[in-house]
Amino acid sequence: MNDENEQRQHSRQTINQEFETIDEFIAEYVTNISHGGVFIRSKNPLPVGTKVTLKFSVIMDDFETIEGEGEVVRVENDELGQGMGVAFTKLKADSKTLVDSIVARQKELSKKS
């Protein structure tokens, strides 16, 4: 199996990790984000190639909403979890700025650890 990180164009940053403790109550949620897209944990991932409308909240200093469009580019269904990788195809301008801010903030936090 190829190293998955080598196949990605953008590094992934874990977000909303606190939700993992109540997984049984949440059907779908974004677990990581990059400049190129998101990974959505889901018990019923959509097929590769499916176009999706994205609207999800992230916790920054306050709740922020990211909105746009994407396409399912990979599906995972193994012992590590179920879900789908969704590549951004179109983001609202303020959502793109927010994604950039999230990734930059996480990189800064990673450097300090």
Secondary structure, DSSP 8 states (H G I E B T S, - for coil): ---HHHH-SS--EE--GGGGGGGGG-SEEEEEE-SSEEEEEESS---TT-EEEEEEEEESSSEEEEEEEEEEEEEEEETTEEEEEEEEEEE-HHHHHHHHHHHHHHHHHHHH-
